Amino acid sequence: MVCCIDKVVCEWLLRIGNALAAVAGLFLLACGLYLEFGGVESESKLLEFLKLQDIQQVYTVVARFPIWMMVVGSVIATFCIVAVFCTGASCSKCWYCFYSPVLLLCSVAIIFGVVVLNLSARTIESSDGQVIEILGYNLNGQLEVLWAKGILDDRETLCQLQEVVGCSGFYNEQCRVPPTGDFSQAQVVAGCPAQAELFNATGSLQTPATVTNETLSEISSAAGYNVGKCLYYETENVALGCLSTFAEILYQLGNTLFIPGLVIGSYCLALSLISSYLTCCTLCGKM
């Protein structure tokens, strides 16, 4: 085989491509560090700096876990820095055989993921945010079953989820006390983890104004987690059910990140193709 493109040019293209990706990984790492150690206003300041208001719901969830931003950024930066130094080196033959399939898999996964999310976003938009559908499969029923199971078996996890995502109960207004005409007392208890704990302990639904700190402390001790904190967020976000909040997050991901996702996937594909070309050149004798 004859390499019709200068091998040195391809190596430099690969180095530059990986160097840019390493910078992106380091930037992600820096964002995670800033969120972790930048103080109480770091989240809002970073949101303003990055201009991510169009995906604020997604950003809010991601910003709650800066450790994952640091981990992902570190992995990307490390992988790409290693790629820069291995390109054209004595170990390049083995490195290309590993690097090219990894980038190809990443490219396929990213492109497939953003296409699926975009199709889901269109379904969510047409249903006014009330239906979560992926690849034609309606997930509402399964999500409701999982939520009901969580109310019975693991209310603490649901309370943490409500706090992180910024939602209350499964449906909009479900946790309002006293119940509105759309929901009965039984439906409130079945869909709201804090109200379920309070109902089991006191025999009635409660609001922050009708339950004392002493009672909340006793219930929290028995439950093994802070029920008062759970009740606060459940009351604060009562207008937004977790189903519609999940739908909004998926919509923002699928709608706003569609083009950037395709660009990132295509970028990985281009690097994989260059690496594959260099693999052929190396294995076929063009040194």
C-alpha positions, 0 to 999 in steps of 0.5 A: 500500500502506498500512503498518498498523504504525507505521514508526517502531516497526518501525525501533526494533524493528530497531535494538534487534534489531541492537544485541542481535546486535552485543552477541552478536558483541562477546561472541564476539570477547571470548571469542576474545581471552581464549582467545588471550591469557588464558594456559594456563588460559583454555580451562578457565576459559571452559568453566566460565564458559559452562557448556558441559560438555554440548558439551565435545568441540565446545568443545575443537575450537573453542577451538583456533582462537580466531582464527575466533571473533574473525573471526566475532564481528567480522563479526557486530558490524560488520554489526549496528552498520552496520544500526543506523545505516542503519535509518531513514537516507537510505540505508535503501532500498538497505540494506533491499534488501541486509539482508533477503535476507542475513538470510533466507539466514542464517535458512534456512541455520541452521534447515536446518543444525540440523535436519540435524544433529539427524537425524544425531545421532539416527542416531549415538545409535541406532548407539552412535556408530559410524555417521555418516549425513547425510540418509540417506547413510552417510559411514563408507566415504567417511571411511575412504577419505579417512583411508587416502589421508591416511596415504599422502599427508599424514600431517602433516595427520592428526597435526594433526587427531588433536591438535586433535580428541583422537583416535587412528587411525580406529577405537578402539584401532587405534593401540595397540602392541602391536596387540590382537586386533582389529587386525593390524600392517598395520591399525595402519600403515594407520590411524595416521600416527605409526606409519606414519612409524615403521614406514617408518623402523624397520621395526617399530611403536614406543611412546614407551618403545621409540624414542629421542629421537635416532631421533624427531629423525631421522625428524621431520627426514626427514618435515618435521614433529614425529613425536614429538609426533604419537606422543605424542598418538596414544598418549595418546588411543589409546582414542578413534578419530577416527570415534567422536570425529567422531560425538560432535562431530556428536551434541553439535552436533545434540542440544544446539544444536538448540533454540538453533539454531532460536532464532537462525534464528528471530531472523534470520528475524524481523529479515529480515521486519521489514526486508522490511516496512520495504522495502515501506513505503519503496518504496510511499511511507510515509516 
